[in-house]
Amino acid sequence: MSIFKKKKGKERKTSFTKVYMPKKPTVNPVIERKKRKKTIFKKNKTRYRGKVKLSLGLQRGIFALFLIALLLSFLYLAFVFVTRIRQGTSISDMKTENVVGIGDIPSYPNSLFIFKDQMKDEVVARFVSKGNSAYRLPVGTKISDVYEYYNEKLPDLGWTFSISVPIGSETMKNGEYWVKEDKGLRIFSKFNDVWYESISVKDAQEGLAERVKQETERDLLLAKEDLQDLLPDFPWILQVPREYVISYSASQYEDHRQMLLRKLGGEEKIQLIPIDIYNGQALDYFLHKYIEQVNSNNEESKCGITRTELVYTEFTKGIKGKITCSDGIHDIGVLVEPNRGIGYVLDGHPENNPYFETVFSNLQPQEGKKRK
């Protein structure tokens, strides 16, 4: 409290000057900490900080383990959830697309068409167009699961179960057979996949017994040791059973010979006839030209093409099919002899001669006789 009271009003000017005392400098706390001397307390503090760093690393490790445990728990719950959904949903209730190449048959759920990326290939296109197909099964699926699926689905689509043939049957082809109106179906396992084959009603009822019979006869012919070879100067190589007589004669194409195989005591005969030079034209050209030759040589015997398909042999591609003549149906094939570049026609009569397929598949060109 001031002794003298200040008078209100104007301040009186005095002759004294104001004196300013220097302010005490403020201490920088950062600098001050740096200048402190080391003491036992600081050492203790340093040790304490080291413990904090160790505990942080431990916490991070625990946190990482927690995340891993959380992720594993999530995966387990997801697996249990999916499993329960699958158990609650029957395989037969799953929506699927129709089998490629057949149309009115549903594919097995989650199976994949094997030739999806090869549809432009001529062999695959022919395979599918004839009512055949193949699918890769999901991992862990057995062929018995497939059969059970179709036993439930196909009757509702108008199919009638025909016969089941186990693997190892000596008289029929393995698989399950179905019939619907005028067509048959074979479902079977091959290379651990499921395969589909459109067949006739008769074949579906007999389990392809006729095909097995023909294959057996062909194998018996090949198994015999008493075989004969074609002439060494003939452009083709083939081993022929002694049951067949081999004869050669002049053909209508230049000076090239044709060959005839005739079975002793039977009507079966197979001819191999050179037709024309091959310059990259379609193989049907040689078949059409052969039919023209046959029809012109014998006015009473007229032939016409019934069907053909593209096939592959060990060394080249060819075509195979049927022609209908006045004396019946013939098995027919076209092959190109690559050394001389000549197209040949293989004609077998009567049809379905088991040895015809053997000749067509095993004919090989001679080596060292290049095209002139």
C-alpha positions as CSV (number, residue, x, y, z in Angstrom):
1,M,0.0,0.0,0.0
2,S,1.3,3.3,-1.0
3,I,1.9,5.9,1.7
4,F,1.0,8.8,-0.5
5,K,-2.2,8.7,-2.4
6,K,-2.2,9.3,-6.0
7,K,-4.0,12.3,-7.2
8,K,-6.5,11.9,-9.8
9,G,-6.1,13.8,-12.9
10,K,-3.1,14.5,-15.0
11,E,0.1,12.9,-14.1
12,R,2.8,15.1,-12.9
13,K,5.9,15.0,-14.8
14,T,9.0,14.4,-12.8
15,S,12.5,15.0,-13.6
16,F,13.4,11.4,-12.8
17,T,14.1,9.0,-15.7
18,K,13.0,5.5,-15.7
19,V,15.7,2.9,-15.1
20,Y,15.3,-0.5,-16.6
21,M,16.9,-3.4,-14.8
22,P,18.2,-6.2,-17.0
23,K,15.9,-9.2,-16.9
24,K,17.1,-12.4,-15.6
25,P,17.6,-14.7,-18.6
26,T,15.2,-17.6,-18.7
27,V,16.7,-21.0,-18.5
28,N,16.2,-23.3,-21.6
29,P,15.0,-26.5,-20.2
30,V,16.5,-28.5,-23.0
31,I,19.9,-27.0,-22.7
32,E,19.7,-27.4,-19.0
33,R,19.0,-31.1,-19.2
34,K,21.9,-31.5,-21.5
35,K,24.3,-29.8,-19.1
36,R,23.2,-31.9,-16.1
37,K,25.9,-34.1,-14.7
38,K,25.6,-37.7,-14.9
39,T,24.3,-39.2,-11.7
40,I,23.2,-42.5,-10.5
41,F,19.7,-41.6,-11.2
42,K,20.4,-41.0,-14.9
43,K,21.9,-44.4,-15.1
44,N,18.9,-46.0,-13.6
45,K,16.8,-44.0,-16.1
46,T,18.8,-45.3,-19.0
47,R,18.4,-48.9,-17.8
48,Y,14.7,-48.4,-17.5
49,R,14.5,-47.1,-21.1
50,G,16.2,-50.3,-22.3
51,K,13.6,-52.3,-20.6
52,V,10.9,-50.3,-22.4
53,K,12.4,-51.1,-25.8
54,L,12.5,-54.8,-25.0
55,S,8.9,-54.9,-23.9
56,L,7.8,-53.1,-27.1
57,G,9.4,-55.8,-29.2
58,L,7.8,-58.4,-27.1
59,Q,4.5,-56.7,-27.6
60,R,4.9,-56.6,-31.3
61,G,5.7,-60.4,-31.3
62,I,2.6,-61.1,-29.3
63,F,0.5,-58.9,-31.6
64,A,1.8,-60.8,-34.6
65,L,1.0,-64.1,-33.0
66,F,-2.5,-62.8,-32.2
67,L,-3.0,-61.8,-35.9
68,I,-1.9,-65.2,-37.1
69,A,-4.2,-66.9,-34.6
70,L,-7.0,-64.6,-35.7
71,L,-6.4,-65.4,-39.4
72,L,-6.3,-69.2,-38.7
73,S,-9.5,-68.9,-36.7
74,F,-11.2,-67.1,-39.6
75,L,-10.1,-69.7,-42.1
76,Y,-11.3,-72.5,-39.9
77,L,-14.7,-70.8,-39.5
78,A,-14.9,-70.2,-43.3
79,F,-14.1,-73.9,-43.9
80,V,-16.8,-75.0,-41.4
81,F,-19.3,-72.6,-43.0
82,V,-18.6,-73.9,-46.5
83,T,-18.8,-77.5,-45.3
84,R,-22.1,-76.9,-43.7
85,I,-23.4,-75.3,-46.8
86,R,-22.3,-78.2,-48.9
87,Q,-23.8,-80.7,-46.5
88,G,-27.0,-78.8,-46.6
89,T,-27.0,-78.6,-50.4
90,S,-27.1,-81.8,-52.4
91,I,-24.9,-82.3,-55.4
92,S,-28.0,-83.0,-57.5
93,D,-29.4,-79.6,-56.6
94,M,-26.3,-77.7,-58.0
95,K,-26.9,-75.9,-61.3
96,T,-24.7,-77.1,-64.2
97,E,-24.4,-76.7,-67.9
98,N,-25.1,-79.4,-70.5
99,V,-22.3,-81.6,-71.6
100,V,-20.6,-80.2,-74.7
101,G,-21.3,-82.3,-77.7
102,I,-24.4,-84.1,-76.3
103,G,-26.8,-81.3,-75.2
104,D,-29.5,-82.9,-73.1
105,I,-27.1,-84.4,-70.4
106,P,-26.0,-82.1,-67.5
107,S,-22.4,-82.1,-66.7
108,Y,-21.2,-83.3,-63.3
109,P,-21.1,-80.3,-60.8
110,N,-17.7,-78.4,-60.8
111,S,-16.3,-80.6,-63.5
112,L,-14.4,-78.9,-66.4
113,F,-14.5,-79.7,-70.1
114,I,-11.1,-81.1,-71.0
115,F,-10.9,-79.7,-74.6
116,K,-12.2,-76.2,-73.9
117,D,-9.1,-74.5,-75.5
118,Q,-8.8,-77.0,-78.4
119,M,-12.2,-76.7,-80.1
120,K,-10.6,-75.3,-83.2
121,D,-8.6,-78.5,-83.7
122,E,-10.1,-80.7,-86.4
123,V,-9.7,-83.9,-84.4
124,V,-11.4,-82.4,-81.3
125,A,-14.2,-80.9,-83.5
126,R,-14.8,-84.3,-85.1
127,F,-14.7,-86.0,-81.7
128,V,-17.3,-83.7,-80.2
129,S,-19.5,-83.6,-83.3
130,K,-20.0,-87.4,-83.1
131,G,-21.6,-87.0,-79.7
132,N,-18.5,-87.6,-77.5
133,S,-17.2,-85.5,-74.6
134,A,-14.8,-85.6,-71.6
135,Y,-14.7,-83.7,-68.4
136,R,-12.1,-83.4,-65.6
137,L,-13.6,-84.3,-62.2
138,P,-13.1,-82.2,-59.1
139,V,-10.3,-83.3,-56.7
140,G,-11.4,-86.2,-54.5
141,T,-14.4,-87.2,-56.8
142,K,-14.8,-90.9,-57.6
143,I,-16.5,-92.3,-60.7
144,S,-19.0,-93.9,-58.3
145,D,-20.0,-90.4,-57.2
146,V,-20.6,-89.6,-60.9
147,Y,-22.7,-92.7,-61.4
148,E,-24.8,-91.9,-58.3
149,Y,-25.4,-88.4,-59.6
150,Y,-26.6,-89.6,-63.0
151,N,-28.8,-92.3,-61.4
152,E,-30.6,-89.5,-59.7
153,K,-30.7,-87.0,-62.6
154,L,-31.2,-88.9,-65.9
155,P,-34.5,-90.6,-65.1
156,D,-36.1,-87.2,-64.7
157,L,-34.8,-86.2,-68.2
158,G,-36.4,-89.2,-69.9
159,W,-33.4,-91.6,-69.8
160,T,-33.8,-95.3,-68.9
161,F,-31.0,-97.2,-67.2
162,S,-29.8,-100.1,-69.4
163,I,-26.8,-101.9,-68.0
164,S,-23.7,-101.4,-65.8
165,V,-20.4,-103.0,-66.9
166,P,-17.5,-103.2,-64.4
167,I,-13.9,-102.5,-65.3
168,G,-12.2,-105.7,-66.5
169,S,-15.1,-107.2,-68.4
170,E,-13.8,-109.3,-71.3
171,T,-17.0,-109.2,-73.3
172,M,-18.2,-105.6,-72.9
173,K,-16.9,-102.1,-72.4
174,N,-16.9,-100.8,-68.9
175,G,-19.3,-98.0,-67.9
176,E,-23.0,-97.3,-67.3
177,Y,-25.4,-97.4,-70.3
178,W,-28.6,-95.4,-70.8
179,V,-31.3,-95.4,-73.4
180,K,-33.6,-92.6,-74.5
181,E,-36.0,-93.0,-77.4
182,D,-33.8,-93.9,-80.4
183,K,-30.4,-93.1,-78.9
184,G,-28.0,-94.6,-76.4
185,L,-25.4,-93.2,-74.0
186,R,-22.3,-94.6,-72.3
187,I,-20.8,-92.9,-69.3
188,F,-17.4,-94.3,-68.2
189,S,-14.1,-93.4,-66.5
190,K,-10.9,-92.9,-68.4
191,F,-7.7,-91.4,-67.1
192,N,-9.6,-90.6,-63.8
193,D,-12.0,-88.4,-65.8
194,V,-15.6,-88.9,-66.8
195,W,-16.2,-89.5,-70.6
196,Y,-19.4,-89.6,-72.5
197,E,-20.2,-91.5,-75.7
198,S,-23.3,-91.4,-77.9
199,I,-24.0,-94.8,-79.2
200,S,-26.9,-96.8,-80.7
201,V,-29.7,-98.3,-78.6
202,K,-28.5,-101.8,-79.5
203,D,-25.0,-101.0,-78.3
204,A,-26.3,-99.5,-75.1
205,Q,-28.4,-102.6,-74.4
206,E,-25.4,-105.0,-75.1
207,G,-22.6,-102.9,-73.5
208,L,-20.8,-102.5,-76.8
209,A,-20.2,-106.3,-77.0
210,E,-19.9,-106.2,-80.8
211,R,-17.1,-103.7,-80.6
212,V,-15.2,-105.8,-78.1
213,K,-15.7,-108.8,-80.4
214,Q,-14.2,-107.0,-83.4
215,E,-11.2,-105.7,-81.3
216,T,-10.6,-109.3,-80.0
217,E,-10.6,-110.7,-83.5
218,R,-8.2,-108.0,-84.6
219,D,-5.8,-108.6,-81.7
220,L,-5.8,-112.4,-82.5
221,L,-4.8,-111.7,-86.0
222,L,-1.9,-109.5,-84.9
223,A,-0.9,-112.0,-82.2
224,K,-0.1,-114.7,-84.7
225,E,3.5,-115.3,-85.4
226,D,3.0,-116.5,-89.0
227,L,3.0,-113.1,-90.7
228,Q,4.0,-112.1,-94.3
229,D,5.4,-108.8,-95.5
230,L,4.5,-106.7,-98.6
231,L,7.0,-106.6,-101.4
232,P,10.2,-104.6,-100.6
233,D,9.6,-102.3,-103.6
234,F,6.0,-101.5,-102.7
235,P,5.7,-98.0,-101.2
236,W,4.0,-99.3,-98.1
237,I,5.0,-101.5,-95.2
238,L,2.5,-103.9,-93.5
239,Q,2.6,-107.4,-91.9
240,V,-0.3,-109.5,-93.1
241,P,-1.5,-112.8,-91.5
242,R,-1.3,-115.9,-93.6
243,E,-5.1,-116.1,-93.7
244,Y,-4.9,-113.4,-96.4
245,V,-3.6,-113.7,-99.9
246,I,-1.6,-110.7,-101.2
247,S,-1.8,-109.8,-104.9
248,Y,-0.6,-106.8,-106.9
249,S,-1.9,-105.4,-110.2
250,A,-1.6,-102.3,-112.3
251,S,-3.6,-99.2,-111.3
252,Q,-5.2,-96.5,-113.4
253,Y,-2.7,-94.0,-112.0
254,E,0.5,-94.0,-114.2
255,D,2.7,-97.0,-113.4
256,H,1.9,-97.4,-109.7
257,R,0.6,-100.7,-108.5
258,Q,-2.4,-101.4,-106.4
259,M,-2.7,-104.2,-103.8
260,L,-5.5,-106.6,-102.9
261,L,-5.8,-108.6,-99.6
262,R,-8.3,-111.5,-99.9
263,K,-9.1,-113.8,-96.9
264,L,-8.9,-117.5,-97.7
265,G,-12.3,-119.2,-97.7
266,G,-14.1,-116.0,-97.2
267,E,-15.5,-113.0,-99.1
268,E,-13.5,-110.4,-97.2
269,K,-11.2,-108.3,-99.3
270,I,-9.3,-105.0,-98.9
271,Q,-7.8,-103.0,-101.7
272,L,-5.1,-100.2,-101.5
273,I,-5.3,-98.1,-104.7
274,P,-3.2,-95.1,-105.8
275,I,-5.4,-92.3,-107.0
276,D,-3.5,-89.1,-107.8
277,I,-0.6,-86.8,-106.8
278,Y,-1.1,-84.9,-103.6
279,N,-0.6,-81.1,-103.8
280,G,-2.3,-80.0,-100.6
281,Q,-5.9,-80.5,-101.7
282,A,-8.6,-81.8,-99.4
283,L,-8.5,-85.5,-98.8
284,D,-12.1,-85.9,-100.0
285,Y,-10.8,-85.2,-103.5
286,F,-9.1,-88.6,-103.7
287,L,-12.3,-90.4,-102.5
288,H,-14.5,-88.5,-105.0
289,K,-12.1,-89.4,-107.8
290,Y,-12.0,-93.1,-106.7
291,I,-15.8,-93.3,-106.8
292,E,-15.8,-91.8,-110.3
293,Q,-13.3,-94.5,-111.4
294,V,-15.5,-97.2,-109.9
295,N,-18.7,-95.9,-111.4
296,S,-17.1,-95.5,-114.9
297,N,-15.5,-98.9,-114.9
298,N,-18.7,-100.7,-114.0
299,E,-22.0,-99.1,-115.1
300,E,-24.0,-101.6,-113.1
301,S,-22.2,-100.9,-109.8
302,K,-22.8,-97.4,-108.6
303,C,-21.2,-96.0,-105.4
304,G,-21.9,-93.0,-103.3
305,I,-20.3,-91.5,-100.1
306,T,-22.3,-92.2,-97.0
307,R,-20.1,-90.4,-94.4
308,T,-16.5,-89.5,-93.7
309,E,-14.5,-88.3,-90.7
310,L,-11.0,-86.9,-90.2
311,V,-8.6,-89.3,-88.3
312,Y,-4.9,-89.4,-87.5
313,T,-2.5,-92.4,-87.9
314,E,1.0,-92.7,-86.5
315,F,2.6,-90.8,-89.4
316,T,-0.1,-88.7,-91.0
317,K,-3.7,-87.6,-91.1
318,G,-6.4,-89.2,-93.2
319,I,-10.1,-89.7,-93.6
320,K,-12.2,-92.8,-92.9
321,G,-15.9,-93.5,-93.5
322,K,-18.4,-95.5,-95.5
323,I,-19.5,-95.7,-99.1
324,T,-22.7,-97.4,-100.4
325,C,-22.4,-99.4,-103.6
326,S,-24.8,-101.8,-105.3
327,D,-23.0,-104.8,-103.7
328,G,-23.4,-103.3,-100.2
329,I,-21.6,-101.0,-97.8
330,H,-17.8,-100.6,-97.9
331,D,-15.4,-99.3,-95.3
332,I,-13.3,-96.6,-96.9
333,G,-10.2,-94.7,-96.0
334,V,-7.8,-92.1,-97.6
335,L,-4.1,-91.9,-96.8
336,V,-1.2,-89.9,-98.3
337,E,2.1,-91.7,-98.9
338,P,4.5,-88.9,-97.9
339,N,7.7,-90.0,-99.7
340,R,6.2,-89.9,-103.2
341,G,3.3,-87.6,-102.4
342,I,0.5,-89.8,-103.7
343,G,-3.0,-90.2,-102.3
344,Y,-4.3,-93.7,-101.7
345,V,-7.8,-95.1,-101.1
346,L,-8.2,-98.1,-98.8
347,D,-11.5,-100.0,-99.7
348,G,-12.8,-102.8,-97.5
349,H,-15.8,-105.1,-98.3
350,P,-18.0,-106.2,-96.7
351,E,-18.2,-103.5,-94.0
352,N,-17.1,-103.9,-90.4
353,N,-14.3,-106.2,-91.3
354,P,-12.1,-106.2,-88.1
355,Y,-8.9,-106.4,-90.2
356,F,-9.7,-103.2,-92.1
357,E,-9.1,-101.1,-89.0
358,T,-5.8,-102.9,-88.5
359,V,-4.6,-102.2,-92.0
360,F,-5.7,-98.6,-91.9
361,S,-3.9,-98.0,-88.5
362,N,-0.7,-99.9,-89.2
363,L,0.2,-99.0,-92.8
364,Q,3.5,-97.2,-92.9
365,P,5.4,-95.7,-95.8
366,Q,8.7,-97.2,-97.0
367,E,11.8,-95.2,-96.1
368,G,14.2,-93.8,-98.6
369,K,11.8,-93.5,-101.6
370,K,11.4,-89.7,-101.9
371,R,9.0,-88.0,-104.3
372,K,10.5,-87.3,-107.7
